[in-house]
Every structure is written in structure tokens, then in C-alpha cells.
Amino acid sequence: MPPHAKPVLLPQSCRKVSTRAFLIFLEEKGWLDSAAAVERRAILAGRAFAMKRFGIALDL
């Protein structure tokens, strides 16, 4: 766990999803224009997304 991260306890009824999956969900609902654009900006700002992307190379 990164040093700045705090552990979070979730109730049994909650599901844990990746940030990427949540961004894609928001895009599919029409609440976000581009999940890829948000991800790209986050990576350029230093966010550590996993580089594996459903078997597709990540274009920065």
C-alpha cells in the first residue's frame, strides 16, 4: 500500500472495483465524456494506474 493511502473498511454488502472500472462505468452511463482521457490525465499527473489494460497497450 502506498505510504499516503489509508486502509478502508467496507461492509460485507459493498463491492470493491478498480478506478478504471469505475471510470468506464461513468462513461457508459453518460456521466463522463471519456474514461480514457481522465485516466491519461491522471497518469500524466503521477497516478499509478496498472499498465495492463484488458490486454490492450495503453496509448499515452
N, C-alpha and C positions, 0 to 999 in steps of 0.2 A: 504494500500500500504506500503511495507517495506520502512524504512527510506532512504535507498540508491537508491530506484527506482525513476526514473524521469518520469513524465507523457509524453506520446507521442500522438500527434495529427495525425490521419490518414485521408487521403482524403476519400470521400464517396465511391470511387471505390475500395478501399482496403478491403481485408478480414483479420480478426484477427483470428489466430489459436493458439492453445496451443503449447508449446515447444515439448511436447510428440508427438503431431500430426505431427509437422514439422520433427522431427527425424524419425518417421515412414515413412513419405513421402520420405525423403532422402534415407532410406534403400530400399524402394520399387523401387526407380529409380536406385539403384545400386551405389549410390554416398557415401554410408556409409555401413560399414560391418555389424554393429549390433546396432540398436537403443537402445536395452535393455542394452547393455554394456556401451554405452555413458550415459544413464540415471543412471545406477548403480554407475558409477564413479562420476557423478555429485552429487548424493545423499550422497555418502560417503565423498565428499568434502564439504558438507554442503548446497547444493542447495535444496530448499524446493519444491520438486515436490509433487503434491497431491498423497496421498497413494491409492486412488481409481483408479483402472486401468481396466476400462471396465468390472467391476465385477470380476476381477481375482486378487487374492492375489499377492502382489509384493514379489518376492524372492530376498533377498539381500545376 
